[in-house]
Amino acid sequence: MSRIIIAGASGLIGSNLCTMLDGHKVDILVRRPIANVPDAITQHVADPSRWPDIITTLNPDVAISCLGTTWKKSGKDAAQFRAVDKDLVLVFATAAHFAGARQFITVSSVGATKDTGNLYLRTKGEVEDSLALLAFDRLDIMRPGLLTGDRQNDRRIGERAAILAAPIIDRLIPSAFSRFRSIPAFAVARAIAKLVGNGTMGRFIHENEAIGTLAG
């Protein structure tokens, strides 16, 4: 059994993940209470400025980041977007590392690289590079394609249109580029659950095919 701490548990992947970690001690960091969380999971409701202190008291074995915002939610402000998708992820990861976490799992994106003009992909790429510098015993980076699933109370008109078109678009994408196809959020969550506690050391990147294999 591992002690796991999750940030971003209210999101599409995080909410699925919370139902898949039976047998582990699970804590989640949230800014406001989440409904329908399994009874075995402990919620820590606090402003992110307090998260490092909470993490220190928990001494997690594994830390999982499903953090992420949207361009719309950030007020279409690059600094606000990066404050969540980069700064908060790294604050969480750094605190987890100093608290003794041996494994860190993060949700990034297919195509993530610091060498691009795309804000979203550049931010994800910078985060990946910064996490590597923290030298966790094991770092797992999930790079899914377009996530499909029901985002309750989260209207993303453009993304919804893309999800509806995904079955058609996926068939048009050659198998050599399958990493760019859509993937169910629950499959990503299941893959993360399977990775928890893996003792093989190193940095591992998981794209759609590997995620699907792990999810089974």
Salt bridges, closest charged atoms under 4 A:
ASP27 OD2 - ARG3 NE 3.02
ASP27 OD1 - HIS44 NE2 2.82
ASP61 OD1 - ARG102 NH1 3.46
ASP85 OD2 - LYS124 NZ 3.16
GLU126 OE1 - ARG82 NH2 2.71
GLU126 OE1 - LYS86 NZ 3.18
GLU126 OE2 - ARG122 NE 3.95
GLU128 OE1 - ARG143 NH2 2.62
GLU128 OE1 - ARG203 NH2 3.90
ASP129 OD2 - LYS114 NZ 3.75
ASP140 OD2 - ARG138 NE 2.72
ASP140 OD1 - HIS206 NE2 2.77
ASP154 OD2 - LYS73 NZ 3.71
ASP154 OD2 - ARG156 NH2 3.01
GLU159 OE1 - ARG151 NE 2.60
GLU159 OE2 - ARG156 NH1 3.69
GLU207 OE2 - ARG143 NH1 3.76
